[in-house]
Amino acid sequence: MKKITSTLLAGFVILSGTWVSAAANSDITLMINGQKVQTDIPLQMVKGRTLAPVRAVAEHLGASVKWDENQHTVFITKGNQKPNITNTYANNTNEIKLVINGKEVKSDVPPVMIGGSTMVPVRTIAEELGSTVEWNEAKHTVWIANRIINPAASDFHGQAMITFSYDDGLDSFYDRALPLHEKYGIPATLNVIAERIKDGANTEFLEAAQIKDAYDRGVEIGSHTYSHYDPLTSNTDDDLDFELAKSKEILLGIVPKVDSLSIPFSAYDHRVREAAKKYYKAVRVFEHQQNNLPPDDPYWLHSAIAVTNEMTFDQIKLRIDEAVQKKKWCIIMLHGIDPNDDDLYEIKPELLEQTLEYVNNLGRDKILPVNTMDGLTIATQKQGK
Ligand SMILES: [Zn+2]
């Protein structure tokens, strides 16, 4: 009782008719997609279940929350699912009901109201939203991770597709972009310059272990040549072959699959194109073009937009909307993600998040997020190849 502060006075909950003290449980840490989440009401342990404010958990997992007072029900929805509030979910008890993506979800420990916040069992919410949950007893920490969802061929029925293709292999991909892609479950392709993979810190490029971890978390690893030094078009035949072969060899020492290439400076000609064919199943260049579905050339893909720090969300949205409307494949080329977007090819995390959230809210039926190789495979399979 000594521990109780003014905020924690609200930390008493009525559960099955008994008063439960929550004060002793206020030291639980909540980690979502590798980032610590601060909540206004501390996490509570009730009957072996961790409860957290519904908004903090759902919104960090890319879902939205609506409270319906009449039905005494919390509606949690992700993506293009519409909260089914018009339906009547019979609720004759004092219990708060949970409806996740239109489905009523029961948990062994029901949600409770504490200090004006609805506290919900973390595991129930996270798992229903497709995330994994781990409890670390030693660190008193709940780890929630979303997964990047790489779609199956059956998810494609002719709708638009979108690919987020990151060049250079910068560490901001790992620190800033990857957690956002996981938040919305949206795939990504990371095109690495093999020579710049570094061991240890003090580099703006990724380490091998981070590349491997990104791959394990669902990111496609592609090549962005070995050195990214001269345009490939000015390489001798031998140098050109080396740039393509060596980068693939190095990356295959880190991850089991490297099938796509993005060409530095988009500098290519017939010779570069043919040389790349020897090692890669797909090539991405930049020409401000949407790709047809299926692509006109099932080997050669164009990026529709190169995102820079001079760009607004509306400019990106325009290209996405165009893809949706015309059922095209929109490939977005990105580089660094940095709050100080002082380099032309750096954008703020907020702009990336706004874009991912927009795509997520459009829904998979309108635009299917894919990585480069999956997109190509899915789109050409449909064609019967
Ligand atoms: Zn580059």
Boltz pocket constraint, residues with backbone or C-beta under 6 A from the ligand:
constraints:
  - pocket:
      binder: B
      contacts: [[A, 167], [A, 168], [A, 224], [A, 228], [A, 264], [A, 265]]
      max_distance: 6.0
